[in-house]
Amino acid sequence: MQGIPSPTNVISKKAISIWRVQGSILYSILLLFLGTLLFFAFTYRWFLWIRIILLVITSLVILQALFQISVQPILLQRTWKYSIDEDFIQIRHGYFHTSHMIIPVSRIKCVHTIDGPLLRKFGLVKLIIGTVTSTIMIPHLLQSEAKEVKEKIVSIAKLDKQHEMNEQHE
């Protein structure tokens, strides 16, 4: 019996920029909040232990922000892989904790794309694959690539015929 080959398609390198922008926005808001707390702590001479805890938390948040804005997006982009063949759709992602999903094509019920202002700016979309029990997302595909993948899934899963059969039964 031959094993299923590992997925080889990767998401767009533009995903790195999107994750960096999202991380920058998140950590800017968080650091602004912590900075405000630190300002009040030192201006109004809060207890020393509160000031020390706020300084430690702020330092840890800065270190985490540096990692999640500079290193993590690169690791995420390199580890997000997917593949589509006649029988299965595979999605593999994660660098410390790896998730590897294998979805039988026969379980697919719908496929659609989602974009937002940030994704549109970079020409990307998220591809959502709906199964009987859940939804699976492939993030940050180029719009043209997502269209091809979507059409391939629809043709393999024969979603148009299922939709027509459901309409006939109603």
Backbone as numpy.savetxt, mean C-alpha at the origin, in Angstrom:
# Nx Ny Nz CAx CAy CAz Cx Cy Cz
5.20 -33.03 -9.01 4.36 -31.85 -9.01 5.25 -30.60 -9.01
4.96 -29.69 -9.90 5.77 -28.48 -10.03 5.19 -27.38 -9.15
6.06 -26.65 -8.43 5.62 -25.57 -7.55 5.21 -24.34 -8.34
4.53 -23.45 -7.64 4.10 -22.20 -8.24 5.29 -21.24 -8.22
5.65 -20.65 -9.37 6.80 -19.72 -9.38 6.49 -18.46 -8.58
7.52 -17.88 -7.98 7.36 -16.66 -7.19 6.95 -15.50 -8.09
6.21 -14.53 -7.53 5.82 -13.37 -8.33 7.04 -12.53 -8.72
6.98 -11.93 -9.91 8.13 -11.18 -10.42 7.81 -9.72 -10.73
6.56 -9.37 -10.97 6.21 -7.99 -11.32 6.30 -7.11 -10.08
6.90 -5.93 -10.22 7.02 -5.01 -9.10 6.16 -3.77 -9.35
5.82 -3.08 -8.27 5.04 -1.85 -8.41 5.97 -0.73 -8.87
5.39 0.38 -9.27 6.15 1.50 -9.83 7.12 2.10 -8.82
8.26 2.57 -9.31 9.24 3.26 -8.45 8.70 4.59 -7.94
7.65 5.09 -8.59 7.02 6.33 -8.13 6.36 6.13 -6.76
6.12 4.88 -6.38 5.54 4.59 -5.06 6.44 5.11 -3.95
7.75 5.11 -4.18 8.69 5.61 -3.17 8.38 7.07 -2.87
8.17 7.86 -3.91 7.86 9.29 -3.72 6.54 9.48 -2.99
5.54 8.67 -3.35 4.23 8.79 -2.70 4.35 8.46 -1.21
5.02 7.37 -0.88 5.17 7.00 0.53 5.98 8.06 1.29
6.95 8.66 0.62 7.72 9.72 1.28 6.87 10.96 1.54
6.04 11.33 0.58 5.16 12.49 0.78 4.18 12.21 1.91
3.57 11.03 1.89 2.62 10.66 2.94 3.29 10.66 4.31
4.48 10.09 4.40 5.22 10.06 5.67 5.60 11.45 6.13
6.00 12.30 5.19 6.38 13.67 5.55 5.19 14.43 6.11
4.03 14.27 5.51 2.84 14.95 6.01 2.49 14.44 7.41
2.47 13.13 7.58 2.14 12.54 8.87 3.09 12.99 9.97
4.39 12.88 9.71 5.36 13.23 10.74 5.46 14.74 10.97
5.17 15.54 9.97 5.13 17.00 10.18 4.04 17.36 11.18
2.87 16.75 11.01 1.76 17.02 11.93 2.11 16.53 13.33
2.66 15.32 13.41 3.01 14.76 14.72 4.10 15.59 15.42
5.11 16.00 14.67 6.19 16.80 15.28 5.71 18.20 15.63
4.79 18.74 14.87 4.20 20.03 15.23 3.46 19.93 16.57
2.71 18.84 16.74 2.00 18.61 18.01 2.99 18.45 19.17
4.02 17.62 18.97 5.02 17.43 20.03 5.79 18.71 20.31
6.09 19.48 19.27 6.77 20.76 19.46 5.93 21.73 20.29
4.62 21.72 20.04 3.72 22.57 20.83 3.71 22.14 22.29
3.65 20.84 22.52 3.70 20.35 23.90 5.03 20.73 24.58
6.12 20.57 23.84 7.43 20.96 24.40 7.49 22.45 24.71
6.94 23.26 23.83 6.91 24.71 24.06 6.19 25.02 25.37
4.99 24.44 25.53 4.23 24.69 26.76 4.94 24.11 27.99
5.57 22.94 27.82 6.27 22.32 28.96 7.41 23.18 29.47
8.15 23.79 28.56 9.28 24.61 28.99 8.86 26.04 29.34
7.85 26.56 28.66 7.39 27.93 28.95 6.72 28.00 30.31
5.87 27.02 30.59 5.13 27.05 31.85 5.75 26.15 32.92
6.96 25.71 32.70 7.74 24.94 33.67 6.96 23.75 34.26
6.54 22.87 33.34 5.89 21.66 33.79 6.91 20.84 34.58
6.44 19.79 35.24 7.34 18.95 36.01 8.49 18.48 35.13
9.67 18.30 35.74 10.86 17.89 35.00 10.66 16.55 34.30
10.02 15.61 35.00 9.84 14.29 34.41 8.96 14.35 33.16
8.00 15.26 33.10 7.16 15.41 31.91 8.00 15.96 30.75
8.86 16.93 31.03 9.71 17.50 29.99 10.68 16.45 29.45
11.23 15.64 30.35 12.16 14.59 29.92 11.45 13.57 29.05
10.26 13.14 29.45 9.49 12.17 28.67 9.15 12.74 27.29
8.74 14.01 27.25 8.42 14.64 25.96 9.66 14.72 25.06
10.82 15.02 25.63 12.06 15.06 24.84 12.43 13.69 24.30
12.27 12.65 25.13 12.58 11.29 24.68 11.61 10.87 23.58
10.33 11.12 23.77 9.33 10.77 22.75 9.61 11.51 21.45
9.89 12.78 21.53 10.19 13.57 20.33 11.43 13.03 19.61
12.45 12.68 20.37 13.67 12.12 19.77 13.37 10.80 19.05
12.58 9.94 19.69 12.22 8.66 19.06 11.38 8.87 17.81
10.46 9.82 17.85 9.63 10.10 16.68 10.49 10.63 15.53
11.48 11.46 15.84 12.38 11.97 14.79 13.17 10.82 14.16
13.69 9.91 14.98 14.42 8.75 14.44 13.50 7.87 13.58
12.29 7.63 14.07 11.35 6.83 13.31 10.98 7.52 12.00
10.80 8.83 12.02 10.47 9.59 10.81 11.60 9.48 9.78
12.83 9.59 10.25 13.97 9.47 9.34 13.97 8.11 8.65
13.72 7.04 9.41 13.68 5.70 8.83 12.50 5.55 7.88
11.32 5.97 8.31 10.12 5.73 7.51 10.00 6.65 6.30
10.75 7.73 6.28 10.72 8.61 5.11 11.87 8.31 4.15
13.01 7.88 4.67 14.15 7.66 3.79 14.36 6.21 3.38
14.27 5.28 4.31 14.62 3.88 4.03 13.40 3.01 3.72
12.38 3.09 4.54 11.23 2.19 4.41 10.56 2.22 3.03
10.34 3.38 2.41 9.70 3.35 1.08 10.49 2.55 0.05
11.80 2.61 0.12 12.63 1.84 -0.82 12.45 0.35 -0.58
12.47 -0.06 0.69 12.28 -1.47 1.02 10.89 -1.96 0.60
9.87 -1.14 0.86 8.51 -1.53 0.48 8.37 -1.70 -1.03
8.91 -0.75 -1.79 8.79 -0.83 -3.25 9.51 -2.07 -3.79
10.65 -2.39 -3.23 11.40 -3.56 -3.71 10.72 -4.88 -3.35
9.96 -4.89 -2.26 9.38 -6.16 -1.82 7.94 -6.37 -2.29
7.27 -5.35 -2.81 5.90 -5.53 -3.34 6.00 -6.18 -4.71
5.59 -7.43 -4.80 5.63 -8.16 -6.07 4.29 -8.84 -6.30
3.94 -8.98 -7.56 2.70 -9.66 -7.91 2.89 -10.39 -9.23
2.04 -11.36 -9.47 2.03 -12.03 -10.77 0.62 -12.56 -11.04
0.33 -12.68 -12.31 -1.00 -13.14 -12.73 -0.78 -14.19 -13.80
-1.37 -15.37 -13.59 -1.35 -16.38 -14.63 -2.75 -16.96 -14.78
-2.89 -18.00 -15.55 -4.22 -18.56 -15.87 -4.95 -19.11 -14.64
-4.21 -19.52 -13.61 -4.83 -20.16 -12.46 -4.83 -19.31 -11.18
-3.78 -18.51 -11.00 -3.61 -17.81 -9.73 -3.18 -16.36 -9.91
-3.51 -15.56 -8.91 -2.93 -14.24 -8.75 -2.12 -14.31 -7.46
-0.87 -13.90 -7.53 0.00 -13.93 -6.36 0.39 -12.52 -5.97
0.38 -12.25 -4.68 0.84 -10.98 -4.16 1.77 -11.28 -3.00
2.95 -10.71 -3.06 3.95 -10.91 -2.01 4.50 -9.56 -1.60
4.54 -9.29 -0.31 5.09 -8.02 0.17 5.59 -8.17 1.59
6.42 -7.21 1.99 6.96 -7.19 3.34 8.45 -7.45 3.35
9.16 -6.78 4.25 10.59 -6.99 4.34 10.99 -7.64 5.66
10.30 -7.38 6.75 10.56 -8.10 7.99 9.57 -9.26 8.14
8.30 -8.94 7.97 7.23 -9.94 7.99 6.67 -10.02 6.58
6.90 -11.14 5.93 6.50 -11.30 4.54 5.13 -11.94 4.45
4.29 -11.36 3.61 2.97 -11.92 3.32 2.97 -12.40 1.88
2.52 -13.62 1.66 2.46 -14.18 0.32 1.06 -14.75 0.12
0.26 -14.06 -0.68 -1.12 -14.50 -0.95 -1.20 -15.12 -2.33
-1.89 -16.23 -2.40 -2.18 -16.88 -3.68 -3.69 -16.97 -3.80
-4.24 -16.29 -4.80 -5.68 -16.22 -4.97 -6.05 -16.99 -6.24
-6.89 -18.00 -6.12 -7.34 -18.70 -7.33 -8.19 -17.75 -8.19
-7.96 -17.76 -9.47 -8.68 -16.88 -10.38 -10.18 -17.17 -10.33
-10.55 -18.40 -10.05 -11.97 -18.77 -10.00 -12.72 -18.07 -8.87
-12.01 -17.54 -7.87 -12.65 -16.87 -6.72 -12.86 -15.37 -6.95
-12.33 -14.83 -8.03 -12.41 -13.39 -8.27 -13.81 -13.01 -8.73
-14.36 -11.98 -8.10 -15.71 -11.51 -8.43 -15.70 -10.12 -9.06
-14.71 -9.28 -8.74 -14.66 -7.95 -9.34 -13.23 -7.41 -9.30
-12.97 -6.47 -10.20 -11.67 -5.80 -10.26 -11.95 -4.33 -10.54
-11.37 -3.45 -9.74 -11.51 -2.03 -10.02 -10.29 -1.26 -9.54
-10.20 -0.01 -9.98 -9.06 0.83 -9.62 -9.53 2.02 -8.80
-8.62 2.51 -7.98 -8.89 3.68 -7.14 -7.70 4.63 -7.30
-8.01 5.91 -7.41 -6.94 6.90 -7.38 -7.39 8.09 -6.55
-6.46 8.86 -6.11 -6.73 10.07 -5.35 -5.86 11.18 -5.89
-5.91 12.35 -5.29 -5.12 13.46 -5.81 -3.62 13.17 -5.89
-3.08 12.55 -4.86 -1.65 12.27 -4.84 -1.29 11.21 -5.88
-2.10 10.16 -5.97 -1.85 9.12 -6.96 -1.97 9.67 -8.38
-2.99 10.51 -8.62 -3.16 11.10 -9.95 -1.97 11.97 -10.34
-1.43 12.70 -9.36 -0.28 13.57 -9.63 0.91 12.76 -10.16
1.06 11.53 -9.66 2.16 10.68 -10.09 1.75 9.70 -11.20
0.50 9.75 -11.65 0.03 8.87 -12.72 -0.13 7.43 -12.29
-0.53 7.22 -11.03 -0.65 5.87 -10.49 -2.08 5.59 -10.03
-2.39 4.31 -9.85 -3.67 3.88 -9.28 -3.44 2.68 -8.38
-4.43 2.40 -7.53 -4.44 1.17 -6.74 -5.40 0.22 -7.44
-4.99 -1.02 -7.62 -5.84 -2.04 -8.23 -6.45 -2.87 -7.11
-7.78 -2.93 -7.07 -8.49 -3.69 -6.05 -9.10 -4.92 -6.70
-8.82 -6.07 -6.12 -9.35 -7.33 -6.62 -10.29 -7.88 -5.56
-11.56 -8.03 -5.91 -12.55 -8.53 -4.97 -12.76 -10.02 -5.16
-12.71 -10.75 -4.05 -12.99 -12.19 -4.08 -14.30 -12.43 -3.35
-14.65 -13.69 -3.19 -15.88 -14.03 -2.50 -15.87 -13.52 -1.06
-14.73 -13.59 -0.40 -14.68 -13.26 1.03 -13.89 -12.00 1.39
-13.09 -11.46 0.47 -12.25 -10.33 0.85 -11.88 -9.50 -0.37
-11.10 -8.46 -0.12 -10.54 -7.66 -1.20 -9.03 -7.62 -1.04
-8.35 -7.60 -2.15 -6.89 -7.59 -2.17 -6.47 -6.36 -2.98
-5.44 -5.67 -2.51 -4.99 -4.46 -3.17 -3.57 -4.61 -3.68
-3.35 -4.14 -4.91 -2.00 -3.98 -5.44 -1.80 -2.47 -5.56
-0.94 -1.89 -4.73 -0.82 -0.43 -4.72 0.11 0.11 -5.81
-0.10 1.33 -6.18 0.84 2.14 -6.95 1.29 1.52 -8.27
0.32 1.15 -9.09 0.62 0.70 -10.45 0.46 1.89 -11.38
1.27 1.94 -12.43 1.06 2.96 -13.46 -0.33 2.75 -14.06
-0.98 3.82 -14.47 -2.35 3.71 -14.99 -2.43 2.76 -16.17
-1.47 2.84 -17.07 -1.49 1.95 -18.25 -1.27 0.50 -17.84
-0.37 0.27 -16.89 -0.11 -1.09 -16.41 -1.33 -1.64 -15.68
-1.99 -0.81 -14.88 -3.17 -1.25 -14.15 -4.29 -1.62 -15.12
-4.42 -0.86 -16.19 -5.45 -1.16 -17.19 -5.19 -2.52 -17.84
-3.92 -2.78 -18.18 -3.56 -4.07 -18.77 -3.82 -5.22 -17.79
-3.40 -5.03 -16.54 -3.58 -6.06 -15.52 -5.07 -6.32 -15.31
-5.85 -5.25 -15.23 -7.29 -5.37 -15.03 -7.93 -6.14 -16.18
-7.58 -5.79 -17.42 -8.13 -6.49 -18.59 -7.72 -7.95 -18.61
-6.48 -8.23 -18.20 -5.99 -9.61 -18.16 -6.78 -10.42 -17.14
-7.00 -9.83 -15.96 -7.75 -10.53 -14.92 -9.18 -10.78 -15.37
-9.79 -9.78 -15.98 -11.18 -9.92 -16.45 -11.27 -11.01 -17.51
-10.31 -11.05 -18.43 -10.37 -12.07 -19.47 -10.10 -13.47 -18.91
-9.16 -13.58 -17.98 -8.86 -14.89 -17.39 -10.02 -15.36 -16.52
-10.54 -14.47 -15.68 -11.60 -14.86 -14.75 -12.97 -14.90 -15.42
-13.04 -14.40 -16.64 -14.30 -14.38 -17.39 -15.39 -13.65 -16.60
-15.03 -12.50 -16.06 -15.96 -11.73 -15.24 -17.12 -11.19 -16.05
-16.90 -10.88 -17.32 -17.99 -10.37 -18.15 -19.08 -11.42 -18.32
-18.68 -12.67 -18.52 -19.67 -13.75 -18.68 -20.43 -13.98 -17.38
-19.74 -13.92 -16.24 -20.42 -14.09 -14.95 -21.44 -12.98 -14.75
-21.06 -11.75 -15.10 -21.96 -10.62 -14.94 -23.20 -10.79 -15.84
-22.98 -11.25 -17.08 -24.09 -11.47 -17.99 -25.01 -12.58 -17.47
-24.42 -13.65 -16.92 -25.22 -14.76 -16.39 -26.05 -14.29 -15.21
-25.49 -13.47 -14.33 -26.23 -12.95 -13.19 -27.39 -12.07 -13.63
-27.19 -11.27 -14.70 -28.26 -10.43 -15.19 -29.39 -11.27 -15.80
-29.06 -12.39 -16.45 -30.07 -13.25 -17.06 -30.93 -13.93 -15.99
-30.33 -14.26 -14.85 -31.07 -14.94 -13.78 -31.99 -14.00 -13.03
-31.77 -12.70 -13.13 -32.59 -11.75 -12.36 -33.87 -11.42 -13.06
